[in-house]
Amino acid sequence: MAAPIRKTFHRKFHSLSNDKSQIWQANRDHFSKIHNRSFQTRSKFFPMRISLKGGILGTLTVAGAVTLGNFAQKSIRVHAAVKERVDLKPSREVRVPEADYGLKLTMYQFTSCPFCCKLRSVLDYYGFSYDIIEVNSVNKKQIKWSDYKKVPILVCEDVGKNGFLQLNDSTVIISILQSYLLDKSQSLEKLASYYPALEGQDEKGKKTIEYQNKYFLMYQQAELTDNRTKEQYEEERKWRRWTDSDLVHMLSPNVYRTPSESLETFRHFDKVGEWEKNFSSWERTVVIYVGASVMWVMGKIIKRKYGLKDEVRDSLYDSCRLWTKTVGKRKFLGGDKPNLADLSVYGVLTSIEGCQAFEDTLNNTKIGPWFYRMKDACTNHKGSSSSHHS
Ligand SMILES: N[C@@H](CCC(=O)N[C@@H](CS)C(=O)NCC(=O)O)C(=O)O
């Protein structure tokens, strides 16, 4: 029988959220499984010493061969995966020549996934250049090389031992990029190690992955390069969290509200995701019709799970009104410049831009002016290094 054991790793890092001198101990919970098999050292036929020596030698030889075999197999798999990955042709190349961060980034996405939209709003605001690979949401063949099967995935080419660094989870990726921008002396690889993945199970026994510290920004030795207060960082974290735990759940029940609204939404995604260009015509048809039916059902499940009002539009309006009220008289939640909470809320909402639900939201709430200020900031890369100095 396999028995889980629990190891704890301690890692030191500084967090922007607290006193600068405070050192945090990040406990990295790592679960691994060991086989609870006992080895026999005493033999019936040989004296114990010989048996033990032979046993050890034999075990070492077998273990060595197995390890070598596993290593060879793994490296063949890694190389095949790398080749498969680099052979994919980008669906779109975003280039911002005036802001060169010296990073070669590839984003794997579904165009209209709210988490992908959230990450794109950060990439665009800061003016990162990146390639986009559109993933087929039904067969996900473009991320076959990855063990992590959700999008977005951001790959930094030419970094790390496999020749690329894979970053998972929109919130983690955003925290890593922001921490990097605050102090570029920190490598992305090092920063990624501050957000360990914790595997667990939900109430139905389904495997879940959570990332420790995901709303926290990290720096090592450098002083902060911006002068925000502790309260401002806290506010930013609170609303980033709210985006993931509340706002995002308003979307599916609204855009997939009825079978016809669901189909209309998928037809819209087909257009904005340029599926005609990226997928074969049968793949496209399957994604549209299967997707629209599945998501209509999912919308109902999400509505119940998160306790949305019977008229789901009202719940969406409530969230947008709450956000507008929180921003208040400020231009952005971050003040004169958007912070990560502004970028998260904006990004998530862009995923339904063009859908009837968004049109209705603009007509029934006062979120419009803030939303279009955000659009201007992101499409014009106002957070790029070139804009900072101008
Ligand atoms: N916490 C993740 C959530 C990502 C996520 O759930 N993405 C969805 C698309 S909207 C996905 O990839 N679903 C595919 C699946 O779960 O197999 C993040 O913020 O990136």
Ligand as a Chemical Component Dictionary entry (heavy atoms), coordinates in Angstrom:
data_LIG
# 
_chem_comp.id                   LIG 
_chem_comp.type                 NON-POLYMER 
_chem_comp.pdbx_formal_charge   0 
_chem_comp.three_letter_code    LIG 
# 
loop_
_chem_comp_atom.comp_id 
_chem_comp_atom.atom_id 
_chem_comp_atom.alt_atom_id 
_chem_comp_atom.type_symbol 
_chem_comp_atom.charge 
_chem_comp_atom.model_Cartn_x 
_chem_comp_atom.model_Cartn_y 
_chem_comp_atom.model_Cartn_z 
_chem_comp_atom.pdbx_ordinal 
LIG N1  N1  N 0 -6.372  29.246 -11.491 1  
LIG C1  C1  C 0 -6.116  29.109 -12.889 2  
LIG C2  C2  C 0 -7.394  28.725 -13.589 3  
LIG C3  C3  C 0 -7.181  28.443 -15.058 4  
LIG C4  C4  C 0 -8.386  27.762 -15.681 5  
LIG O1  O1  O 0 -9.259  27.234 -14.987 6  
LIG N2  N2  N 0 -8.436  27.780 -16.998 7  
LIG C5  C5  C 0 -9.485  27.080 -17.691 8  
LIG C6  C6  C 0 -9.922  27.883 -18.890 9  
LIG S1  S1  S 0 -10.878 29.293 -18.458 10 
LIG C7  C7  C 0 -8.941  25.785 -18.239 11 
LIG O2  O2  O 0 -7.838  25.721 -18.698 12 
LIG N3  N3  N 0 -9.748  24.751 -18.173 13 
LIG C8  C8  C 0 -9.385  23.497 -18.727 14 
LIG C9  C9  C 0 -9.421  22.403 -17.730 15 
LIG O3  O3  O 0 -9.674  22.654 -16.564 16 
LIG O4  O4  O 0 -9.146  21.260 -18.145 17 
LIG C10 C10 C 0 -5.543  30.407 -13.442 18 
LIG O5  O5  O 0 -5.789  31.462 -12.837 19 
LIG O6  O6  O 0 -4.805  30.381 -14.437 20 
# 
loop_
_chem_comp_bond.comp_id 
_chem_comp_bond.atom_id_1 
_chem_comp_bond.atom_id_2 
_chem_comp_bond.value_order 
_chem_comp_bond.pdbx_ordinal 
LIG N1  C1  SING 1  
LIG C1  C2  SING 2  
LIG C1  C10 SING 3  
LIG C2  C3  SING 4  
LIG C3  C4  SING 5  
LIG C4  O1  DOUB 6  
LIG C4  N2  SING 7  
LIG N2  C5  SING 8  
LIG C5  C6  SING 9  
LIG C5  C7  SING 10 
LIG C6  S1  SING 11 
LIG C7  O2  DOUB 12 
LIG C7  N3  SING 13 
LIG N3  C8  SING 14 
LIG C8  C9  SING 15 
LIG C9  O3  DOUB 16 
LIG C9  O4  SING 17 
LIG C10 O5  DOUB 18 
LIG C10 O6  SING 19 
# 
